[in-house]
Amino acid sequence: MPRPILATIDTEAMSHNLRTVIGRLRQDAPGSVPFVWAVIKARGYGHGIEAALEGFSEADGLAMLDLEEAVRCRELGWTGPLLLLEGFFEPDDLDTLVRYRIGAAVHCDEQLDMLATSPVARQVDVFVKLNTGMHRLGFQPDEFRAAYDRALVLQAGGVLGQLGAMTHFARADDDPDVTLAQIECFRRVTDGLSGPVSLCNSAATLTPGLASGIAGDTQWVRPGICLYGASPFADRSADSFGLRPAMTLSAQLIGVHRVPAGESVGYGHAFRAPHEMRVGIVACGYADGYPRHAATGTPVTVAGVNTRLVGRVSMDMLAVDLDPVPEASVGAPVVLWGAGGPSVDEVAAACGTIGYELLTAVTSRVPRRILPIPA
Ligand SMILES: *Cc1c(COP(=O)(O)O)cnc(C)c1O
């Protein structure tokens, strides 16, 4: 028997989440529902490209970072638009972009140079990226129009196909004023341009009235994390938006023992039993992607009962408090996060990080079981 740990990927939940997000956008502005790029970077936020294609088959487009992931989408039969959010990195990439009809963000002059001199670039769809204050990727407001004009010339010459404009929000999860200022900057700089625009990540897409308030011939929102059933907000659960967890990380107890009062558990003896207690050992550790810095008290569910992690997470195992689950024995099911356990956001909050990091950190040695959408 393989080690009892499993990441179960519920593609029906992914599909449900996409429909939930679209439903919210529709409620917001029935007359002008934006197109949706489902963001599937980092192997579909750790869920796998195959699962993402199954779960997001109703998305208008798929957005990612790796060329290899984009090609994989085509090989798996995806015929809709694809967008590389960091664009391309060297001239040779353009060959693949053209061959597989992959669109790209263009955020720097070097990328425009590559397009201008490439003998193969033909009809590549691009979104020119404006830096409205995130200061990560994109042309500065005073450089943008020149870059866009270069792109228009390339479009007229047949190098570029569709031409749009995009930006990315830095604080859509916690500061609406910053987001509104970024939108204002985008409006000012792109005023008068035709073509599609793309601005909203999950947090902005889930903020009522925000996506619908952005003018543009055609708008493409770019939700990621919410489609996997985790929340982009520190103070609002995914559940409160009607979203369902797409990944359940589960394992089993492989050892149960009694720890006398005053004895300590695991490396560094980081947890000391205040009284005699039962402790369970779970087949999940940091080499599976469970965060090593999860401290005593991090929520975990054993045999359907909520309890807590105790002591330090080791490479292949972690320990849990079995006092609330006196009947649990070796083989008892453990949910680290997901359906039937704490949410990935609750676990993340307990260890000072975000659900994004936990979902994308599950390692390749953890078997994945993809639950298909029932016919
Ligand atoms: C990751 C990413 C998104 C999606 O962000 P979420 O917070 O997961 O919704 C959208 N746009 C860009 C450019 C990104 O890098």
The ligand as an SDF file (V2000), in Angstrom:
LIG
                    3D

 15 15  0  0  0  0  0  0  0  0999 V2000
   -2.0640   35.5020  -10.1680 C   0  0  0  0  0  0  0  0  0  0  0  0
   -2.6150   36.5530  -11.0180 C   0  0  0  0  0  0  0  0  0  0  0  0
   -3.9940   36.7420  -11.1030 C   0  0  0  0  0  0  0  0  0  0  0  0
   -4.9720   35.9670  -10.2490 C   0  0  0  0  0  0  0  0  0  0  0  0
   -4.8450   36.3910   -8.9150 O   0  0  0  0  0  0  0  0  0  0  0  0
   -5.8300   35.8050   -7.7830 P   0  0  0  0  0  0  0  0  0  0  0  0
   -5.5520   36.6330   -6.6040 O   0  0  0  0  0  0  0  0  0  0  0  0
   -5.4200   34.3770   -7.5920 O   0  0  0  0  0  0  0  0  0  0  0  0
   -7.1860   35.9150   -8.3060 O   0  0  0  0  0  0  0  0  0  0  0  0
   -4.4660   37.6750  -11.9940 C   0  0  0  0  0  0  0  0  0  0  0  0
   -3.6170   38.4140  -12.7420 N   0  0  0  0  0  0  0  0  0  0  0  0
   -2.2770   38.2680  -12.6790 C   0  0  0  0  0  0  0  0  0  0  0  0
   -1.4030   39.1310  -13.5150 C   0  0  0  0  0  0  0  0  0  0  0  0
   -1.7300   37.3430  -11.8050 C   0  0  0  0  0  0  0  0  0  0  0  0
   -0.4110   37.2080  -11.7280 O   0  0  0  0  0  0  0  0  0  0  0  0
  1  2  1  0
  2  3  1  0
  2 14  2  0
  3  4  1  0
  3 10  2  0
  4  5  1  0
  5  6  1  0
  6  7  2  0
  6  8  1  0
  6  9  1  0
 10 11  1  0
 11 12  2  0
 12 13  1  0
 12 14  1  0
 14 15  1  0
M  END
$$$$
